[in-house]
Amino acid sequence: QWGEMGSVCPILFLALVFHDLVPVVCSYLGGDTAKIRAALVWGSAVPLGMFLAWDAVTLALVEPGSGMDPVQLLESGEAGATMSLLVQGFSMLAIITSFIGTTLSLSEFTVAELQELTDA
């Protein structure tokens, strides 16, 4: 079902960001294992908390078994115009922060590779 690909893209970007960012975090923290572990745990716990809050809000809005899509309910404005704006803002921030992480890791990787080429 290729029509559903749009709803899968944010999850794919999230997975891409996490594994791309780990080497950058390691180099920024100078290989200090305790700091790296803390950064990865806290850096994973904060988004996990946000995802759990998101799931709680969206699932609480819909009656079980109603067959209604909670995200559509939020975006349509039926839950209120303010809630619709908050959902759209939250979604855009999720995409933007994923893009920032990917850009940061890609630029660090590119600089390191170019440095290796010039040193060789």
N, C-alpha and C positions, 0 to 999 in steps of 0.2 A: 504494500500500500504506500506508494510513493507520495501520495497526497498528504500523508501524515509526517513527512520529513521535516516540515517547518517546526513542528512541536518538539522534535527530537534534537534539533540543532543546539539549543542552550545546554543540554546535558552533554553533548559531544564537546562543546567548547569548554565546559567546566572540567571534563576529564583531561582535555588537552592542556589546559592551564596548569593543573596541579602537577602533572609529571614534567612539564617544561620548566616550572618555576623552582623545583627542588634543587637542581644544580646551582642556580643563581643564589638561592638562600644559603647554600653551603659555602659558596665563595664569599658572599657578603659577611658571613659570620666567621670567616677564617678557619673553617674546619672544626670549630669547637662543638663537640658532640652534644654537650648539655644544652647549649644555646640553640643548636639546630633542632634537637628533639622538642624543646619548648616552643620554638617558632612553628614547627609543623603541627604540634598538638593544638596550640592556641589558634593557629591559622586554619585548622580544620574544625575546631570546636565552634568558632564564631559562625561560619557558614552553616554548620549543622544546626545550630540553634535557630538561625534564620529560616532554614528549610522546615524545621519542625514547627515553628511559629506559623509559617505560611500554610503548611498542611493543616494545622489546627484551625486556622481561620477559614480556609476554603471548605474544609469538610464540615465545619460547624454550621455553615450557611445553608446546606442542602439536607433535606430529609432523606434518611437512608431508604434506598430502593426507589427513589423518585425518578432516577434516570437522567436527572438534570446535570449539566456540566457546571461545576462550581466556578470555574474561571470565566466561562461565558456569562454567568450571572453577575460576577464582579465587573467585567468589562462592559456589559450592556448598560449599566447604570441603574439596574433594578435594585441594587443594594445601596444606592445613593450615589450622587455625583462625586462627592468627596472620596468615597471608597473606590470608585472607578479611576479617579486620578491617582490615588495612592497605588493602586495595582499597576497602572501603566508606568508610574515612576519607579516602583520597585523592580519591575521587569526590565526597564531600560538601564537602571543601575547595575543589575545583575549582568547584563550583556556588556556594559561599558567596563566594569571592573574585570571581567574575564578578558576583554580585549587589552586592557592595560597590562595584565599579567603576561599575556602572550607576547605583546610588543616588547616588554621589558626583557623577557627571557630570550626572545629572538635577537634583540639588539646586542645583548651580552654575548650570545653565542657567535654572532657575526663578528663582533670585535675580536673575540678570542681566536677565531679561525683566521681572520685577516692578519692578526699578529703572528700566528704560526707561519703563515705564508711568507710574510716579510722577513721573519727570522731564519727561514730555511734557505 
